[in-house]
Amino acid sequence: MTTRVGVVTFPGSLDDRDAQRAVRLAGAEPVALWHRDKDLHQVDAVVLPGGFSYGDYLRCGAISRFSPVMETIIEQAKLGMPVLGICNGFQVLCESHLLPGALTRNDSLHFICRDQKLRIENAGTAWTRDYSAGQEIVVPLKNGEGRFVADEHVLDALEAEGRVVARYVDVNPNGSYRDIAGITNAAGNVVGLMPHPEHAVEPLTGPTTEGLGFFTSVLKQLVNA
């Protein structure tokens, strides 16, 4: 049976088609999910893509968090469904309290767009099992509100529990605390990542193909579950 991975489209989503393509290249079937539809249409995993949902009004992801589809995604994520939030999707996950912390304005106060080196810190999540701990990859980064912040207690807990998924290497592009580029929940099924692995899945369009592992990882996780 083909693994089905849903990709949500909110008003203002930018990278939903790119995420669908990455899912397809990984060998799964991408399923378009509309933000106003609570039905997940029998998908096995969900990607919340990048973009500017609802124009980033109030706070990035703050309105999308109340979309009907999120009610079902939050419920299923708590039951173990793999969920990946990329950039704006990461912001939505934090606003939904599926992940701790918040994403705030870059410390430079400028929008950043660059190819970014990352180090994979946790290769045991549903979305990173095709990597090895300590592996360095390069994927695109593009954000204006990408600075991960949390209080010291939360940061210490993330470190102690191995829940930092990826860190920025060489350059911290947005002032994220402790160079954090991505985190996971305690169960390892929900991952938020500020850079864009879906833009590094083909040699023609990406700086590398090193982002594809996020999508092949979840496929293997589901097949072996």
RODO-2510 file (C-alpha; in nm, 4 decimals, decimal comma):
residues 225
     n   res          X          Y          Z
     1     m     0,0000     0,0000     0,0000
     2     t     0,1337     0,3448    -0,0930
     3     t     0,2243     0,5735     0,1955
     4     r     0,0179     0,8914     0,1847
     5     v     0,1654     1,2187     0,3127
     6     g    -0,0657     1,5170     0,3422
     7     v     0,0562     1,8696     0,2668
     8     v    -0,1614     2,1463     0,4086
     9     t    -0,2368     2,4635     0,2130
    10     f    -0,3257     2,7717     0,4155
    11     p    -0,4104     3,1111     0,2619
    12     g    -0,0648     3,2497     0,1887
    13     s     0,1195     2,9165     0,1776
    14     l     0,4153     2,9426    -0,0567
    15     d     0,5931     2,6082    -0,0576
    16     d     0,3108     2,3553    -0,0543
    17     r     0,3776     2,2433    -0,4130
    18     d     0,7482     2,2095    -0,3394
    19     a     0,6700     1,9933    -0,0373
    20     q     0,4362     1,7773    -0,2455
    21     r     0,7120     1,7269    -0,5003
    22     a     0,9605     1,6294    -0,2295
    23     v     0,7122     1,3754    -0,0937
    24     r     0,6694     1,2298    -0,4421
    25     l     1,0450     1,2100    -0,5037
    26     a     1,0833     1,0260    -0,1730
    27     g     0,8456     0,7578    -0,3003
    28     a     0,5238     0,8477    -0,1182
    29     e     0,1933     0,9816    -0,2483
    30     p     0,1396     1,3518    -0,1737
    31     v    -0,2146     1,4450    -0,0723
    32     a    -0,3253     1,8089    -0,0837
    33     l    -0,5064     1,9129     0,2346
    34     w    -0,7107     2,2335     0,2543
    35     h    -0,6960     2,4324     0,5769
    36     r    -1,0745     2,4515     0,6176
    37     d    -1,1257     2,0751     0,5849
    38     k    -1,0953     1,8784     0,9103
    39     d    -1,0721     1,5518     0,7158
    40     l    -0,7119     1,4335     0,6696
    41     h    -0,8249     1,1903     0,3981
    42     q    -0,6500     0,8884     0,5472
    43     v    -0,2967     1,0250     0,5248
    44     d    -0,0181     0,8620     0,7228
    45     a     0,1795     1,1792     0,7929
    46     v     0,1439     1,5553     0,7468
    47     v     0,3693     1,8388     0,6303
    48     l     0,2917     2,1985     0,7251
    49     p     0,4769     2,3940     0,4544
    50     g     0,6516     2,7279     0,4446
    51     g     0,5012     3,0562     0,3354
    52     f     0,3170     3,3481     0,4887
    53     s    -0,0084     3,1984     0,6115
    54     y    -0,2734     3,4658     0,6623
    55     g    -0,0102     3,7236     0,5728
    56     d     0,1709     3,6616     0,9035
    57     y    -0,0798     3,8895     1,0748
    58     l    -0,0816     3,9015     1,4574
    59     r     0,2128     3,6590     1,4778
    60     c     0,3427     3,4126     1,2221
    61     g     0,1234     3,1027     1,2435
    62     a    -0,1076     3,2510     1,5067
    63     i    -0,4180     3,2493     1,2870
    64     s    -0,3399     2,9254     1,1029
    65     r    -0,3224     2,7504     1,4367
    66     f    -0,7038     2,7877     1,4546
    67     s    -0,7746     2,6508     1,1052
    68     p    -1,0140     2,3533     1,1135
    69     v    -0,7502     2,1162     0,9762
    70     m    -0,5243     2,1922     1,2733
    71     e    -0,7808     2,0573     1,5171
    72     t    -0,7446     1,7145     1,3576
    73     i    -0,3681     1,7417     1,3117
    74     i    -0,3156     1,8310     1,6783
    75     e    -0,5313     1,5367     1,7828
    76     q    -0,3525     1,2912     1,5526
    77     a    -0,0056     1,4221     1,6376
    78     k    -0,0745     1,3503     2,0040
    79     l    -0,1641     0,9946     1,8986
    80     g     0,1684     0,9529     1,7155
    81     m     0,1125     1,0683     1,3574
    82     p     0,4351     1,2124     1,2103
    83     v     0,4083     1,5877     1,1486
    84     l     0,6783     1,8079     0,9954
    85     g     0,6506     2,1866     1,0111
    86     i     0,8842     2,3750     0,7782
    87     c     0,9494     2,7483     0,8360
    88     n     0,5955     2,8895     0,8664
    89     g     0,4875     2,5342     0,9518
    90     f     0,7342     2,5364     1,2430
    91     q     0,5736     2,8609     1,3600
    92     v     0,2295     2,6981     1,3409
    93     l     0,3509     2,4025     1,5491
    94     c     0,4789     2,6360     1,8197
    95     e     0,1569     2,8380     1,8173
    96     s    -0,0340     2,5080     1,8460
    97     h     0,1776     2,4083     2,1485
    98     l     0,2848     2,0880     1,9790
    99     l     0,6385     2,2250     2,0155
   100     p     0,7774     2,4640     2,2784
   101     g     0,9286     2,8069     2,2232
   102     a     0,8528     3,0661     1,9577
   103     l     0,9905     3,2015     1,6324
   104     t     1,0506     3,5769     1,6396
   105     r     1,1935     3,8502     1,4205
   106     n     1,5475     3,7862     1,2957
   107     d     1,8010     3,9699     1,5096
   108     s     1,9201     4,1579     1,1992
   109     l     1,5607     4,2745     1,1356
   110     h     1,6136     4,1697     0,7734
   111     f     1,4702     3,8867     0,5667
   112     i     1,7414     3,6256     0,5135
   113     c     1,7722     3,4058     0,2031
   114     r     2,0809     3,1850     0,1744
   115     d     2,2101     2,8313     0,1443
   116     q     2,2618     2,7220     0,5021
   117     k     2,4795     2,4529     0,6565
   118     l     2,3115     2,2498     0,9298
   119     r     2,4262     1,9770     1,1648
   120     i     2,1796     1,6984     1,2361
   121     e     2,1831     1,6482     1,6131
   122     n     1,9054     1,3907     1,6525
   123     a     1,8811     1,1146     1,3927
   124     g     1,6188     0,9221     1,5850
   125     t     1,3038     1,1141     1,4932
   126     a     1,0442     1,0073     1,2393
   127     w     1,1806     1,2737     1,0026
   128     t     1,5580     1,2309     1,0482
   129     r     1,6277     0,8581     1,0682
   130     d     1,7938     0,8599     0,7227
   131     y     2,0666     1,0868     0,8604
   132     s     2,3381     1,0178     1,1136
   133     a     2,3953     1,2241     1,4263
   134     g     2,6586     1,4865     1,3540
   135     q     2,6010     1,4790     0,9776
   136     e     2,6253     1,8185     0,8105
   137     i     2,3938     1,9127     0,5246
   138     v     2,3239     2,2244     0,3177
   139     v     1,9686     2,3367     0,2433
   140     p     1,8120     2,6750     0,1614
   141     l     1,6978     2,9097     0,4360
   142     k     1,4549     3,1978     0,3833
   143     n     1,2825     3,3778     0,6684
   144     g     1,2138     3,7076     0,8356
   145     e     1,0880     3,5617     1,1646
   146     g     1,3132     3,2614     1,2070
   147     r     1,4776     3,3307     1,5403
   148     f     1,4007     3,0438     1,7780
   149     v     1,3601     3,1657     2,1356
   150     a     1,2625     3,0000     2,4638
   151     d     1,3424     3,0500     2,8309
   152     e     1,6504     2,8881     2,9798
   153     h     1,4500     2,6120     3,1474
   154     v     1,2972     2,5051     2,8142
   155     l     1,6311     2,5299     2,6333
   156     d     1,8058     2,3211     2,8981
   157     a     1,5284     2,0593     2,8786
   158     l     1,5534     2,0414     2,4985
   159     e     1,9290     1,9875     2,5263
   160     a     1,9070     1,7324     2,8069
   161     e     1,6362     1,5297     2,6337
   162     g     1,8103     1,5311     2,2940
   163     r     1,5240     1,7205     2,1335
   164     v     1,7368     1,9618     1,9309
   165     v     1,7070     1,8157     1,5814
   166     a     1,9370     2,0500     1,3890
   167     r     2,1694     2,3443     1,4517
   168     y     2,3093     2,6157     1,2317
   169     v     2,6770     2,5668     1,1472
   170     d     2,9365     2,8370     1,0678
   171     v     2,6758     3,1168     1,0657
   172     n     2,3732     3,1703     1,2872
   173     p     2,1600     3,3571     1,0326
   174     n     1,8821     3,4841     1,2570
   175     g     2,0034     3,4884     1,6162
   176     s     1,8299     3,1660     1,7212
   177     y     1,9156     3,0731     2,0781
   178     r     2,1879     2,8072     2,0968
   179     d     2,2011     2,7980     1,7139
   180     i     1,8826     2,5916     1,7082
   181     a     1,7400     2,5339     1,3591
   182     g     1,4912     2,2600     1,4464
   183     i     1,3427     2,0711     1,7411
   184     t     1,1212     1,7712     1,8095
   185     n     0,8613     1,6750     2,0656
   186     a     0,9397     1,4127     2,3278
   187     a     0,7931     1,1304     2,1182
   188     g     0,9961     1,2204     1,8091
   189     n     0,7011     1,2265     1,5709
   190     v     0,6580     1,6060     1,5536
   191     v     0,9489     1,8059     1,4100
   192     g     0,9782     2,1766     1,3383
   193     l     1,2557     2,3032     1,1103
   194     m     1,3182     2,6622     1,0025
   195     p     1,5288     2,5893     0,6888
   196     h     1,3717     2,4334     0,3794
   197     p     1,4671     2,0706     0,3031
   198     e     1,2037     2,0556     0,0267
   199     h     1,4174     2,2975    -0,1755
   200     a     1,7155     2,0595    -0,1659
   201     v     1,5806     1,7447    -0,3262
   202     e     1,6968     1,7730    -0,6891
   203     p     2,0338     1,8691    -0,8423
   204     l     1,8693     2,1014    -1,0955
   205     t     1,7076     2,3326    -0,8433
   206     g     1,8785     2,2838    -0,5075
   207     p     2,2254     2,3580    -0,3729
   208     t     2,2317     1,9867    -0,2814
   209     t     1,9898     1,6958    -0,2591
   210     e     2,0565     1,6636     0,1129
   211     g     1,7080     1,7719     0,2171
   212     l     1,5439     1,4643     0,0679
   213     g     1,6351     1,2607     0,3746
   214     f     1,3616     1,4270     0,5790
   215     f     1,1031     1,2835     0,3424
   216     t     1,2598     0,9405     0,2891
   217     s     1,2965     0,9125     0,6670
   218     v     0,9258     0,9346     0,7348
   219     l     0,8519     0,6902     0,4562
   220     k     1,0814     0,4317     0,6187
   221     q     0,9377     0,5105     0,9613
   222     l     0,5849     0,4379     0,8390
   223     v     0,6775     0,1289     0,6396
   224     n     0,8599    -0,0211     0,9382
   225     a     0,6012     0,0832     1,1961
***
